[in-house]
Amino acid sequence: MKDIVELTGEDLGLKTVRGKLLTVKEIAKFLRTSERLVHSHMEDGTFPFRWFLFGERNRAADSADFDDWLKKQ
């Protein structure tokens, strides 16, 4: 079994990230939706908070921004 490593913005040199980085898979699982839907909203600009692209296809969002958005819901 692979060890799960939590990335922070500091790990990637992103100074604007306050929490840990959440993958699309983690966001979709929490929201009980598909990864495809999360990707779609990221691509068309309707994702409710900022996200970061790293690597060729990997996307992640700041857990602090996600928490702030959830509090507003």
N, C-alpha and C positions, 0 to 999 in steps of 0.2 A: 504494500500500500504506500502511495506517495505521501510525503509530508506536505501539508498545506502551509505555504508561506504567505503571510499577510504583507502586502506591499503598502508602503506609505508614499506620499508625495516626495518626501526627502530621498527615498530610495531611487527615484527617477529624476531627481533634480527639479521637481515642481514645487515651488515655494508657496503657491496659492492653495495647495491641498491641506485641509485641516485635519482630516481623519484618515482612515485606511481607504484603500482603493477597492471598490466593489466591482466585480466583473459583471458582464451582461447576464451570465448564468445565475449569479447570486441575486441580482435585481429581479430577474424574471421569476425565480423561485419564490422570493419573498412576496412579490405582487401576484403570484399564482397566474402567470400569463406565459406566453411563449417568448423564447429568446428572439425569434423572428420579429415579433411585435415591438420589442424594445429596440432592436436594431433599426427597424423601420422608422420609429419616432426619432431616433438619433439622426438618421439620414435626412429626414425631411424638416428638421428643426423644431419639432413639436415636443421634444423631450423636455420635461419641466425644470431641469437643472443642467448645469454644464457637465460635460464628459470629456474624456481625454483619449486620444488615439495613441497607442504605442505598439510598435511592431507593424506588420502589414495589415492585420485585421483585428487586432485586439483592442477592445475599448473598455474603459473603466470610468466610474464616477466616484466622486468624493462621498464617503459615508456621512460626513457632517452635513453636506448639502442635501443628501437623501433624507436624513433625519429632520432637517429644517422643513423640507417639503412635506413630509409625513405629518408633522405637527400642524401644518396649515390645512390639512385635509379633514 
